[in-house]
Amino acid sequence: MNKNLILTIAKIIFVLLVVYFGNMIFENYYKSLEKNYTVGVLGEKYRIPNQGSRINFHFTYWGEKFHSDNFIGSNEISKGQVTYLIEVPIKDIKKSRILWDYPVPDTLKAPYEGWDEIPEFLKKQELFD
């Protein structure tokens, strides 16, 4: 095999491993953060070239309005569904995420300080409880 080809393949593998383990480290860090939950409203969808679709959203937490965005990924947004539960890291609010599995009614309002955990009335019922 050509030496340049082997070097190129090694670089690609290295970059993929760095991205994979970097993401794993970030996800572990994110899971360790203390979080609250509130209700957020979806905004405009947009696409970043070569990176996929994202969506803006906003939410109110401790009386202050915040704006953020998330990747949509493979999540389906139901037509007319604009409010979802938002996971808010207390010490890093900019890293808030939409919880796609928790669409909420437009009329639901979160407490001023948010919920400490996902409210029982929103949790999905598991089969064979």
Stockholm file with secondary structure:
# STOCKHOLM 1.0

chainA/1-129         MNKNLILTIAKIIFVLLVVYFGNMIFENYYKSLEKNYTVGVLGEKYRIPNQGSRINFHFTYWGEKFHSDNFIGSNEISKGQVTYLIEVPIKDIKKSRILWDYPVPDTLKAPYEGWDEIPEFLKKQELFD
#=GR chainA/1-129 SS CCHHHHHHHHHHHHHHHHHHHHHHHHHHHHHHSCEEEEEEEEEEEEEETTTEEEEEEEEEETTEEEEEEEECTTCCCCTTCCEEEEEEETTCGGGCEEEEEEECCTTCCCCTTCBSSCCGGGSCCCTTC
#=GC SS_cons         CCHHHHHHHHHHHHHHHHHHHHHHHHHHHHHHSCEEEEEEEEEEEEEETTTEEEEEEEEEETTEEEEEEEECTTCCCCTTCCEEEEEEETTCGGGCEEEEEEECCTTCCCCTTCBSSCCGGGSCCCTTC
//
